[in-house]
Amino acid sequence: MKGKITILIIVAITVIAVIFTWFYMQSIVEEHNVDERSSSEIIMDVDDILKLG
């Protein structure tokens, strides 16, 4: 039972971290008025990291 709770906590922290990172990237993109292509590339990179993790 303890193992499942630990896994849930790790997953929750990871999800929160990804969400914060995504919002952070979005704010950078908006500040610098970067074209949409680069922001979608950043999102793809995040997806690749998640798949590896």
C-alpha positions in Angstrom: 0.0 0.0 0.0 2.8 2.4 0.9 4.4 1.9 -2.5 1.3 2.9 -4.4 1.0 6.1 -2.4 4.6 7.0 -3.1 4.1 6.4 -6.8 1.0 8.6 -6.8 2.9 11.4 -5.0 5.7 11.2 -7.5 3.3 11.3 -10.5 1.4 14.3 -8.9 4.6 16.2 -8.4 5.7 15.4 -12.0 2.4 16.6 -13.4 2.5 19.8 -11.4 6.1 20.5 -12.5 5.1 19.9 -16.2 2.1 22.3 -15.9 4.3 25.0 -14.2 7.0 24.5 -16.9 4.4 24.8 -19.7 2.9 28.0 -18.3 6.5 29.4 -17.8 7.3 28.6 -21.5 4.1 30.2 -22.6 4.9 33.4 -20.7 8.4 33.5 -22.2 6.9 33.0 -25.7 4.4 35.9 -25.1 7.1 38.2 -23.7 9.4 37.8 -26.6 6.7 37.5 -29.3 8.3 34.3 -30.6 6.6 32.8 -33.6 4.2 29.9 -33.0 6.6 27.4 -34.6 9.1 27.6 -31.8 6.5 27.3 -29.1 5.2 24.1 -30.7 8.7 22.8 -30.9 9.1 23.4 -27.1 5.9 21.5 -26.4 7.1 18.6 -28.6 10.4 18.6 -26.6 8.3 18.3 -23.3 6.3 15.4 -24.8 9.6 13.6 -25.7 10.9 14.1 -22.2 7.7 12.7 -20.8 7.9 9.7 -23.0 11.5 9.0 -22.0 10.6 9.5 -18.3 
